[in-house]
Amino acid sequence: MDERGTYFNLFRNIKDHAVWQNPNLLKFFLWCLIEAEPFDRWRSVTTGRGKTEVFVPRGSFIFGRLQSAKECGLKPSTIRNFLEKLKNLQILDTQQDTQKSSHFTIIKVVNYDKYQPNTNGSKISDVDRQKDRQRTGKGQAKDTPIEYIEHENKSKKNISSLRSDISKKVEAEASCQILEFQNPDDVSPEKPSKSPEPKTTEKARRVMDYFNRRAGTRFRGRVHLKAINARLKEFSPLELMIVVDYMAWQSETYNGFPDHTRKHGFPKKYLTPECIFRDSKFEGRLEDANRNLPGGVASVTEADLMAELEKTQRGVANA
């Protein structure tokens, strides 16, 4: 069945929901509604070298992180974070493959019937749409009071007259200004406006303080805060702190790359927020830090990092 004619409901109170506050999160949520199957069906899925038939119930769909990132124009890590956020908000639910080896994930839209109430699978035809438009148009003409129409027409005439008067006044003032002599020395050049200072949030301040304590620096500049705020749009403060701790450790083990030997460590002169949180490098550094942690990034908390930092600093002070 061709599904291009189907539709789903989107209620006005979505503006009060958490997904409305983040445009990319809203985009991913709408993508999930579009991908959700409107009817129960079987789908063919590639598993290794073969294929298998998977039953996908109504309101669910087979999820692929890379494909969804490509269609939404977002990073795979952003899709992963958005999926976890929508699961925490109880908007989406996930179901792994029931086979021994997990090859795919099925995502279920919770309360899908609210968005797609047409449970019997019937579609609205073009004739029904045309009839509905005709009924709507006739109903508006019939239900609109005559006094309201007269008042609206009178308001439009007043607005047109006011616009005409303003245009004539502006033209007259412009003509007078052309005739006047203006000394160019009296005109002061416009001063270039300064770029606004980046807003320092509580999260950005925590990351900056941890960076300075862990790296032994005193960075406070606008450029560094801008880099931190940019990464906080996609990553949590904990993930930023984990990268700081990993890169600081790399700086401590830096061997100077003598005699063109194998590189190890990270030069301390590049240990700055602007460099560490650069967009083109940050995600790779987070993956490196995740591989070097025994339990991965998920096994570490912000309190653990601060406790380890306090322990290290006390050891240095007592030495």
C-alpha positions in Angstrom: 0.0 0.0 0.0 1.3 3.4 -0.9 1.8 5.4 2.3 2.5 8.8 0.8 -1.2 9.7 1.2 -1.3 8.9 4.9 -0.8 11.6 7.6 -0.3 12.0 11.4 -1.7 14.5 13.9 0.5 17.1 15.6 -1.2 19.0 18.4 -0.6 22.6 19.2 0.4 21.9 22.8 3.7 20.4 21.5 5.0 24.0 22.1 4.8 23.2 25.8 6.7 20.0 25.5 10.5 19.5 26.1 11.1 18.5 22.4 10.0 22.0 21.2 12.9 23.6 23.0 15.6 22.0 20.8 15.0 22.3 17.0 17.1 19.3 16.1 15.4 17.2 18.8 12.0 18.2 17.3 13.3 17.3 13.9 14.4 13.8 15.0 11.1 13.3 16.8 9.1 14.2 13.6 11.4 11.8 11.6 10.5 9.0 14.0 6.7 9.7 13.5 7.2 9.6 9.7 9.2 6.4 9.8 6.7 4.6 12.1 4.7 1.9 10.3 1.0 2.9 10.1 0.0 -0.8 9.9 1.3 -4.1 11.1 3.7 -5.6 8.5 6.7 -7.8 7.8 10.0 -6.2 6.8 13.1 -7.8 5.2 16.3 -7.1 7.1 19.9 -7.9 6.1 21.7 -9.9 8.9 25.3 -10.7 8.0 25.3 -12.5 4.6 21.6 -13.4 4.6 18.3 -11.8 5.2 15.5 -12.4 7.6 11.8 -11.4 7.8 11.0 -9.2 10.8 7.5 -8.4 12.1 7.1 -4.7 12.7 4.0 -3.8 14.7 2.0 -0.6 14.0 3.7 2.5 15.5 7.2 0.9 15.3 10.0 0.9 12.8 13.5 -0.7 12.3 16.1 1.9 13.4 19.5 2.5 11.9 21.6 5.2 13.6 23.8 6.0 10.5 20.8 6.2 8.1 18.8 8.4 10.5 21.8 10.7 11.0 22.1 11.0 7.2 18.4 11.7 6.6 18.2 14.2 9.5 21.5 15.9 8.7 22.9 15.3 12.2 25.8 13.4 13.7 25.4 9.8 14.7 26.4 10.7 18.3 23.7 13.4 18.3 21.1 10.8 17.2 22.3 8.5 20.0 21.9 11.3 22.6 18.5 12.3 21.2 17.2 8.7 21.3 18.2 8.3 25.0 16.5 11.7 25.8 13.3 10.6 24.1 13.4 7.3 25.9 13.8 9.1 29.2 10.8 11.3 28.3 8.8 8.1 27.6 8.2 9.2 24.0 10.1 6.3 22.4 10.8 2.8 23.5 13.4 0.3 22.0 13.3 -3.4 21.5 16.4 -5.4 20.6 16.4 -8.4 18.2 15.1 -11.5 19.9 17.7 -13.7 18.2 21.0 -14.6 19.9 23.0 -12.0 17.9 21.5 -8.6 17.8 21.4 -7.3 14.3 18.9 -4.5 14.5 16.8 -2.4 16.9 13.0 -1.8 16.7 11.9 1.6 18.0 8.3 2.0 19.2 6.5 5.4 19.3 4.7 5.4 22.6 1.0 6.5 22.4 1.2 6.2 18.6 -2.6 6.2 18.3 -2.6 9.8 19.4 -0.6 10.8 16.3 -2.1 8.3 13.9 -5.7 7.6 15.0 -6.8 6.0 11.7 -6.5 2.5 13.1 -8.4 0.6 10.4 -5.8 1.7 7.7 -8.3 3.6 5.6 -7.1 6.8 3.9 -8.9 10.1 3.2 -9.6 10.3 -0.5 -9.2 13.4 -2.7 -13.0 13.6 -3.1 -13.4 13.6 0.7 -10.8 16.4 1.1 -12.6 18.5 -1.6 -15.9 18.0 0.1 -14.4 19.0 3.4 -12.9 22.2 1.9 -16.3 23.1 0.4 -18.1 22.5 3.8 -15.5 24.6 5.6 -15.7 27.5 3.1 -19.5 27.5 3.2 -19.5 27.2 6.9 -17.3 30.2 7.3 -19.4 32.4 5.0 -22.6 31.3 6.8 -21.4 31.7 10.3 -19.6 35.0 9.9 -21.8 37.9 11.2 -22.5 40.8 8.8 -21.4 43.4 11.4 -18.0 41.7 11.7 -17.5 41.8 7.9 -18.4 45.5 7.7 -16.0 46.3 10.6 -13.2 44.3 9.0 -13.7 46.1 5.6 -13.7 49.5 7.4 -10.4 48.6 9.2 -8.7 47.7 5.9 -9.7 51.0 4.4 -8.3 52.9 7.4 -5.0 51.0 7.2 -4.7 51.7 3.5 -5.3 55.4 4.1 -2.8 55.5 6.9 -0.1 53.9 4.8 -0.7 56.4 2.0 -0.3 59.3 4.4 2.9 57.9 5.8 4.3 57.4 2.4 3.6 61.0 1.3 5.1 62.4 4.5 8.3 60.3 4.1 8.7 61.5 0.5 8.2 65.1 1.5 10.9 64.9 4.2 13.3 63.2 1.8 12.8 66.0 -0.7 13.6 68.6 1.9 16.7 66.8 3.1 18.1 66.7 -0.5 17.8 70.5 -0.8 19.6 71.1 2.5 23.4 71.5 2.6 25.2 69.1 4.8 28.8 69.6 5.9 30.6 66.2 5.6 32.9 67.2 8.5 29.9 67.2 10.8 29.1 63.6 10.1 30.8 61.3 12.6 31.7 57.8 11.4 29.8 54.9 12.8 31.7 52.9 15.4 31.9 49.2 14.7 29.7 47.3 17.1 31.5 44.9 19.3 30.5 41.3 19.2 28.5 40.3 22.3 30.2 38.4 25.0 29.3 34.7 25.0 26.8 33.8 27.7 28.6 31.9 30.4 26.3 29.2 31.7 26.7 27.2 34.9 27.6 24.1 32.9 30.3 26.0 30.9 31.7 27.5 34.1 32.0 24.0 35.7 33.8 22.7 32.6 36.2 25.7 32.5 37.0 25.4 36.2 37.7 21.6 35.9 39.9 22.3 32.8 42.0 24.9 34.7 42.4 22.7 37.8 43.2 19.5 35.8 45.6 21.2 33.4 47.0 23.7 35.8 46.0 26.7 33.7 44.0 30.0 34.1 42.0 30.3 30.9 39.1 32.7 31.1 39.0 34.1 27.5 35.9 34.6 25.3 37.3 32.3 22.6 37.6 29.4 25.0 34.1 29.9 26.5 32.8 30.0 23.0 34.4 26.6 22.2 32.9 25.1 25.4 29.4 26.4 24.8 29.5 25.1 21.2 30.3 21.5 22.4 27.7 21.7 25.2 25.0 21.9 22.5 25.6 18.3 21.6 27.5 16.8 24.5 27.1 16.7 28.3 29.5 18.5 30.7 30.7 15.0 31.9 31.8 14.1 28.4 33.7 17.3 28.1 35.4 16.7 31.4 36.4 13.2 30.4 38.1 14.5 27.3 39.9 17.1 29.4 41.2 14.4 31.8 42.2 12.2 28.9 44.1 15.0 27.0 45.7 16.2 30.2 47.0 12.7 30.8 48.3 12.6 27.2 50.1 15.9 27.9 51.7 14.5 31.0 53.1 11.4 29.0 54.3 13.5 26.0 57.7 12.4 24.9 58.5 15.2 22.5 58.5 12.9 19.5 62.4 12.5 19.5 64.2 11.4 16.3 60.9 11.0 14.5 60.0 8.0 16.7 56.5 6.8 17.3 54.3 9.7 18.6 53.1 9.4 22.1 51.2 11.9 24.2 50.0 15.4 23.4 52.1 18.7 23.5 51.2 20.8 26.5 51.3 24.1 24.4 48.2 22.9 22.6 46.3 22.0 25.8 43.8 24.9 25.6 40.0 24.8 25.5 39.9 26.2 22.0 42.1 23.3 20.8 40.7 20.5 22.9 37.0 21.3 22.1 37.5 21.9 18.4 34.5 20.5 16.5 36.6 18.6 14.0 38.6 16.7 16.7 36.4 16.5 19.8 34.3 13.4 18.9 37.4 11.4 18.0 39.0 12.4 21.3 35.9 11.3 23.2 36.0 7.9 21.5 39.7 7.5 22.4 38.9 8.4 26.0 36.1 5.9 26.0 38.4 3.1 24.8 41.0 3.9 27.6 38.4 3.8 30.4 37.9 0.3 31.9 34.1 0.6 31.9 33.7 3.2 29.2 32.3 6.7 29.6 29.1 5.4 31.1 30.9 4.0 34.1 32.2 7.5 35.2 30.4 10.3 37.0 31.3 13.9 37.5 31.8 13.2 41.2 34.3 10.5 40.4 36.4 12.9 38.3 36.4 15.6 41.0 37.3 13.1 43.7 40.2 11.8 41.6 41.4 15.3 40.9 41.3 16.2 44.7 43.2 13.0 45.4 45.9 13.8 42.8 46.3 17.4 44.0 46.6 16.3 47.7 49.3 13.9 46.6 51.2 16.6 44.8 50.9 19.0 47.8 52.2 16.4 50.3 55.1 15.4 48.0 
